[in-house]
Amino acid sequence: MPVQVAVCGPGECTEREWDHAHETGRLLAAHGAVVVCGGHGGVMAAAAAGARGAGGIVVGVLPAADRSAAGPDLTVVLPTGLGQARNNVVVNAADAVIVVGGSWGTLSELALAMRRSAVPVVQLAGWRVHDEDGRPLGGVVHAADPAEAVGATGLFG
């Protein structure tokens, strides 16, 4: 069974986040991983395009109950009718989670992924979570670039 890696990030992203997500998707596909994402624009679309361009499989987990808003680079489309609760499906379908950039929805995916203690969570740019004393919370691996992010999952030898 192939490794599945969720790539999470905002539906509207910067050019840098797009580039990071696209390269992350490409690298994951090159390793034979299935990319799981939210199936819409921004980081999700960039990761899907990168993976699909490299011949990879991309699963989009949509918030709506139909496929009409599915991104063009998805191989498999799963309409859920769950709204933002679909974020839980995205992270639970993954053997690792890579977060690119930051938004409220992305933060929810990061939090849900961190609740799954056995799953590596890697963050490439974006928001950082700190405790009440201003110290970064542990557990999230911060990567400087897509290659480091993919490597930090520990899934590829």
Backbone as CSV, one residue per row, in Angstrom:
resi,resn,N_x,N_y,N_z,CA_x,CA_y,CA_z,C_x,C_y,C_z
1,MET,0.855,-1.180,0.000,0.000,0.000,0.000,0.900,1.242,0.000
2,PRO,0.625,2.209,-0.888,1.479,3.398,-0.938,1.299,4.295,0.291
3,VAL,2.333,5.054,0.584,2.307,6.048,1.651,1.366,7.170,1.226
4,GLN,0.590,7.692,2.159,-0.292,8.825,1.900,0.157,9.999,2.757
5,VAL,0.374,11.142,2.128,0.819,12.344,2.832,-0.159,13.471,2.549
6,ALA,-0.679,14.070,3.610,-1.564,15.227,3.458,-0.716,16.480,3.303
7,VAL,-1.087,17.303,2.337,-0.485,18.626,2.189,-1.607,19.618,2.458
8,CYS,-1.445,20.379,3.519,-2.484,21.309,3.979,-1.997,22.738,3.850
9,GLY,-2.905,23.639,3.572,-2.556,25.043,3.489,-3.740,25.866,3.031
10,PRO,-3.574,27.171,3.043,-4.681,28.072,2.722,-5.161,27.968,1.277
11,GLY,-6.448,28.200,1.098,-7.055,28.206,-0.217,-6.638,29.399,-1.049
12,GLU,-6.160,30.431,-0.406,-5.559,31.585,-1.077,-4.160,31.716,-0.513
13,CYS,-3.161,31.685,-1.382,-1.787,31.665,-0.882,-0.908,32.634,-1.656
14,THR,0.259,32.862,-1.101,1.254,33.713,-1.745,1.949,32.923,-2.859
15,GLU,2.676,33.619,-3.688,3.447,32.960,-4.750,4.490,32.022,-4.145
16,ARG,5.112,32.433,-3.060,6.116,31.578,-2.392,5.476,30.312,-1.839
17,GLU,4.300,30.446,-1.206,3.597,29.274,-0.693,3.196,28.349,-1.847
18,TRP,2.735,28.933,-2.960,2.386,28.144,-4.138,3.599,27.330,-4.598
19,ASP,4.749,28.014,-4.736,5.964,27.339,-5.193,6.367,26.216,-4.244
20,HIS,6.308,26.485,-2.935,6.651,25.458,-1.934,5.701,24.268,-2.034
21,ALA,4.409,24.536,-2.141,3.425,23.459,-2.201,3.571,22.652,-3.490
22,HIS,3.791,23.328,-4.606,3.964,22.650,-5.895,5.164,21.707,-5.833
23,GLU,6.277,22.203,-5.334,7.486,21.387,-5.240,7.296,20.247,-4.233
24,THR,6.591,20.506,-3.149,6.307,19.448,-2.168,5.494,18.336,-2.818
25,GLY,4.455,18.691,-3.558,3.656,17.696,-4.261,4.477,16.908,-5.265
26,ARG,5.327,17.600,-5.992,6.185,16.943,-6.988,7.115,15.942,-6.324
27,LEU,7.752,16.356,-5.236,8.683,15.475,-4.527,7.973,14.262,-3.933
28,LEU,6.791,14.483,-3.377,6.037,13.357,-2.813,5.694,12.352,-3.902
29,ALA,5.237,12.831,-5.050,4.911,11.932,-6.162,6.157,11.184,-6.637
30,ALA,7.284,11.873,-6.669,8.534,11.227,-7.086,8.913,10.082,-6.144
31,HIS,8.490,10.168,-4.892,8.723,9.101,-3.909,7.628,8.040,-3.940
32,GLY,6.635,8.206,-4.814,5.552,7.240,-4.918,4.436,7.426,-3.914
33,ALA,4.428,8.564,-3.218,3.387,8.827,-2.228,2.109,9.327,-2.889
34,VAL,0.984,9.007,-2.283,-0.302,9.578,-2.665,-0.453,10.885,-1.901
35,VAL,-0.775,11.958,-2.591,-0.985,13.253,-1.946,-2.472,13.382,-1.620
36,VAL,-2.768,13.718,-0.369,-4.139,13.961,0.077,-4.248,15.445,0.406
37,CYS,-5.303,16.088,-0.075,-5.479,17.512,0.194,-6.961,17.849,0.233
38,GLY,-7.256,19.121,0.472,-8.635,19.574,0.554,-9.325,19.770,-0.783
39,GLY,-8.580,19.667,-1.881,-9.174,19.634,-3.198,-9.562,20.947,-3.844
40,HIS,-9.225,22.069,-3.222,-9.601,23.360,-3.802,-8.367,24.133,-4.256
41,GLY,-8.379,25.452,-4.121,-7.327,26.323,-4.645,-6.140,26.489,-3.728
42,GLY,-5.324,27.467,-4.049,-4.178,27.833,-3.224,-3.177,26.707,-3.071
43,VAL,-2.763,26.480,-1.835,-1.779,25.445,-1.526,-2.263,24.078,-1.998
44,MET,-3.551,23.808,-1.831,-4.104,22.512,-2.235,-3.937,22.298,-3.739
45,ALA,-4.271,23.311,-4.519,-4.146,23.227,-5.973,-2.689,23.114,-6.399
46,ALA,-1.816,23.831,-5.728,-0.392,23.787,-6.068,0.191,22.408,-5.800
47,ALA,-0.114,21.833,-4.649,0.389,20.490,-4.324,-0.166,19.470,-5.304
48,ALA,-1.441,19.608,-5.645,-2.068,18.690,-6.598,-1.400,18.804,-7.965
49,ALA,-1.160,20.028,-8.421,-0.536,20.232,-9.729,0.885,19.672,-9.744
50,GLY,1.622,19.884,-8.672,2.985,19.354,-8.601,3.012,17.841,-8.631
51,ALA,2.129,17.223,-7.861,2.081,15.756,-7.813,1.586,15.190,-9.137
52,ARG,0.531,15.749,-9.661,-0.049,15.240,-10.910,0.935,15.404,-12.069
53,GLY,1.647,16.529,-12.093,2.647,16.766,-13.131,3.785,15.768,-13.091
54,ALA,4.032,15.191,-11.919,5.080,14.186,-11.761,4.522,12.769,-11.875
55,GLY,3.264,12.653,-12.327,2.660,11.343,-12.517,2.082,10.724,-11.262
56,GLY,1.895,11.542,-10.221,1.399,11.025,-8.953,-0.112,10.975,-8.855
57,ILE,-0.570,10.372,-7.769,-1.992,10.275,-7.463,-2.323,11.325,-6.420
58,VAL,-3.430,12.048,-6.647,-3.860,13.096,-5.726,-5.316,12.857,-5.345
59,VAL,-5.566,12.781,-4.038,-6.919,12.613,-3.518,-7.371,13.939,-2.926
60,GLY,-8.498,14.446,-3.410,-9.076,15.674,-2.877,-10.282,15.352,-2.022
61,VAL,-10.240,15.779,-0.767,-11.342,15.565,0.177,-12.111,16.883,0.260
62,LEU,-13.242,16.948,-0.413,-13.986,18.199,-0.561,-14.949,18.440,0.597
63,PRO,-15.158,19.695,0.964,-16.117,20.004,2.017,-17.572,19.867,1.564
64,ALA,-17.839,20.050,0.283,-19.207,20.000,-0.244,-19.645,18.559,-0.502
65,ALA,-20.923,18.404,-0.752,-21.495,17.077,-1.001,-21.465,16.699,-2.484
66,ASP,-20.854,17.554,-3.323,-20.746,17.229,-4.737,-19.346,17.574,-5.228
67,ARG,-19.039,17.173,-6.450,-17.691,17.334,-7.007,-17.521,18.588,-7.850
68,SER,-18.509,19.455,-7.899,-18.480,20.571,-8.843,-17.304,21.537,-8.629
69,ALA,-16.806,21.688,-7.425,-15.715,22.627,-7.158,-14.351,21.945,-7.076
70,ALA,-14.279,20.706,-7.499,-13.024,19.954,-7.426,-11.958,20.578,-8.309
71,GLY,-10.732,20.571,-7.822,-9.611,21.075,-8.600,-9.319,20.184,-9.794
72,PRO,-8.732,20.738,-10.862,-8.511,19.994,-12.098,-7.410,18.941,-12.020
73,ASP,-6.535,19.012,-11.021,-5.411,18.076,-10.948,-5.651,16.923,-9.976
74,LEU,-6.871,16.771,-9.505,-7.186,15.672,-8.598,-7.384,14.389,-9.397
75,THR,-6.869,13.296,-8.872,-7.063,11.988,-9.475,-8.330,11.344,-8.928
76,VAL,-8.541,11.502,-7.626,-9.696,10.963,-6.927,-10.356,12.110,-6.178
77,VAL,-11.672,12.221,-6.289,-12.418,13.292,-5.624,-13.401,12.668,-4.647
78,LEU,-13.320,13.087,-3.380,-14.216,12.583,-2.343,-15.074,13.711,-1.801
79,PRO,-16.279,13.903,-2.316,-17.178,14.910,-1.755,-17.716,14.390,-0.423
80,THR,-17.638,15.206,0.617,-18.010,14.711,1.948,-19.287,15.312,2.509
81,GLY,-19.614,16.550,2.133,-20.743,17.230,2.750,-20.473,17.605,4.195
82,LEU,-19.213,17.580,4.607,-18.830,17.831,6.001,-18.404,19.269,6.282
83,GLY,-18.336,20.099,5.266,-17.819,21.453,5.487,-16.373,21.373,5.959
84,GLN,-16.010,22.273,6.861,-14.633,22.303,7.357,-14.275,21.089,8.209
85,ALA,-15.277,20.329,8.646,-14.993,19.093,9.388,-14.247,18.099,8.503
86,ARG,-14.249,18.327,7.193,-13.491,17.470,6.297,-12.001,17.529,6.597
87,ASN,-11.550,18.572,7.308,-10.146,18.670,7.687,-9.710,17.455,8.498
88,ASN,-10.612,16.939,9.307,-10.318,15.750,10.103,-10.094,14.537,9.193
89,VAL,-10.885,14.431,8.141,-10.727,13.333,7.190,-9.379,13.446,6.483
90,VAL,-9.016,14.650,6.070,-7.746,14.867,5.378,-6.583,14.383,6.231
91,VAL,-6.494,14.833,7.476,-5.331,14.473,8.302,-5.377,13.021,8.765
92,ASN,-6.557,12.455,8.954,-6.641,11.063,9.388,-6.369,10.077,8.265
93,ALA,-6.428,10.533,7.010,-6.121,9.675,5.875,-4.621,9.602,5.613
94,ALA,-3.825,10.353,6.379,-2.410,10.528,6.060,-1.476,9.802,7.029
95,ASP,-0.348,9.375,6.462,0.738,8.799,7.251,1.664,9.898,7.769
96,ALA,1.556,11.079,7.206,2.284,12.274,7.643,1.521,13.478,7.104
97,VAL,1.731,14.623,7.749,1.059,15.856,7.342,2.118,16.934,7.132
98,ILE,2.069,17.575,5.972,2.944,18.716,5.690,2.051,19.938,5.544
99,VAL,2.311,20.941,6.355,1.541,22.180,6.353,2.378,23.250,5.664
100,VAL,1.793,23.892,4.652,2.477,24.963,3.919,1.674,26.237,4.113
101,GLY,2.280,27.243,4.735,1.579,28.507,4.950,0.641,28.438,6.139
102,GLY,-0.183,29.482,6.276,-1.062,29.538,7.439,-2.374,30.241,7.162
103,SER,-3.430,29.716,7.776,-4.764,30.304,7.773,-5.523,29.626,8.902
104,TRP,-6.729,30.071,9.182,-7.495,29.443,10.266,-7.792,27.979,9.967
105,GLY,-8.166,27.685,8.729,-8.434,26.295,8.363,-7.180,25.439,8.454
106,THR,-6.048,26.020,8.025,-4.776,25.318,8.092,-4.388,25.055,9.544
107,LEU,-4.649,26.033,10.402,-4.354,25.859,11.824,-5.182,24.718,12.414
108,SER,-6.439,24.581,11.973,-7.265,23.477,12.467,-6.683,22.143,12.013
109,GLU,-6.182,22.080,10.782,-5.566,20.838,10.295,-4.301,20.521,11.073
110,LEU,-3.516,21.534,11.357,-2.310,21.341,12.156,-2.667,20.795,13.539
111,ALA,-3.666,21.384,14.172,-4.083,20.935,15.509,-4.612,19.502,15.469
112,LEU,-5.439,19.185,14.483,-5.966,17.828,14.371,-4.845,16.827,14.130
113,ALA,-3.874,17.200,13.312,-2.739,16.312,13.056,-1.911,16.097,14.315
114,MET,-1.729,17.148,15.104,-0.944,17.021,16.337,-1.633,16.125,17.361
115,ARG,-2.942,16.025,17.295,-3.683,15.138,18.203,-3.399,13.671,17.891
116,ARG,-2.966,13.405,16.674,-2.581,12.040,16.277,-1.097,11.892,16.568
117,SER,-0.748,11.504,17.746,0.633,11.543,18.219,1.615,10.707,17.396
118,ALA,1.163,9.719,16.680,2.085,8.853,15.941,2.351,9.339,14.518
119,VAL,1.781,10.455,14.123,1.915,10.938,12.753,2.868,12.134,12.710
120,PRO,3.909,12.070,11.874,4.800,13.227,11.748,4.058,14.437,11.187
121,VAL,4.312,15.597,11.775,3.722,16.849,11.312,4.872,17.807,11.012
122,VAL,4.925,18.257,9.765,5.997,19.134,9.305,5.377,20.431,8.822
123,GLN,5.992,21.544,9.204,5.483,22.846,8.804,6.523,23.570,7.971
124,LEU,6.060,24.101,6.844,6.907,24.865,5.933,6.334,26.275,5.879
125,ALA,6.978,27.194,6.591,6.511,28.580,6.729,5.168,28.615,7.455
126,GLY,4.482,29.724,7.399,3.161,29.830,8.012,3.189,30.234,9.465
127,TRP,2.045,30.041,10.105,1.854,30.461,11.487,2.613,29.552,12.437
128,ARG,3.003,30.102,13.580,3.650,29.316,14.629,2.828,29.446,15.903
129,VAL,2.670,28.337,16.599,1.883,28.306,17.826,2.833,28.368,19.021
130,HIS,2.521,29.271,19.963,3.346,29.456,21.160,2.483,29.286,22.403
131,ASP,3.140,28.912,23.518,2.404,28.794,24.773,2.232,30.181,25.403
132,GLU,1.623,30.226,26.577,1.328,31.519,27.206,2.579,32.314,27.579
133,ASP,3.729,31.645,27.663,4.979,32.332,27.958,5.761,32.695,26.698
134,GLY,5.153,32.471,25.542,5.779,32.835,24.283,6.733,31.800,23.726
135,ARG,6.766,30.613,24.327,7.644,29.551,23.832,6.923,28.739,22.749
136,PRO,7.638,28.396,21.682,7.021,27.554,20.650,6.628,26.201,21.233
137,LEU,5.461,25.711,20.815,5.038,24.393,21.262,5.829,23.332,20.509
138,GLY,6.147,22.263,21.185,6.924,21.186,20.582,6.072,20.280,19.722
139,GLY,6.751,19.395,19.018,6.071,18.373,18.237,6.019,18.628,16.753
140,VAL,5.940,19.870,16.345,5.912,20.206,14.925,7.354,20.381,14.455
141,VAL,7.706,19.730,13.367,9.031,19.897,12.782,8.951,21.038,11.774
142,HIS,9.823,22.015,11.902,9.829,23.156,10.983,10.901,22.933,9.916
143,ALA,10.493,23.057,8.666,11.397,22.834,7.540,11.650,24.139,6.799
144,ALA,12.818,24.231,6.187,13.204,25.440,5.471,12.782,25.421,4.005
145,ASP,12.596,24.229,3.442,12.241,24.120,2.029,11.495,22.812,1.795
146,PRO,10.924,22.642,0.601,10.144,21.432,0.338,10.926,20.125,0.496
147,ALA,12.168,20.081,0.053,12.956,18.852,0.184,13.137,18.485,1.652
148,GLU,13.412,19.475,2.475,13.563,19.224,3.911,12.232,18.790,4.522
149,ALA,11.131,19.380,4.069,9.808,19.020,4.583,9.473,17.566,4.268
150,VAL,9.693,17.164,3.033,9.415,15.786,2.632,10.326,14.819,3.390
151,GLY,11.595,15.170,3.514,12.538,14.322,4.252,12.202,14.214,5.721
152,ALA,11.671,15.310,6.306,11.368,15.331,7.734,10.187,14.445,8.101
153,THR,9.417,13.981,7.119,8.329,13.053,7.431,8.871,11.725,7.918
154,GLY,10.105,11.405,7.538,10.707,10.138,7.927,10.142,8.936,7.177
155,LEU,9.369,9.166,6.150,8.722,8.071,5.423,9.512,7.547,4.238
156,PHE,10.525,8.295,3.825,11.263,7.928,2.622,12.728,7.770,2.959
157,GLY,13.279,6.596,2.689,14.607,6.227,3.119,15.748,6.780,2.442
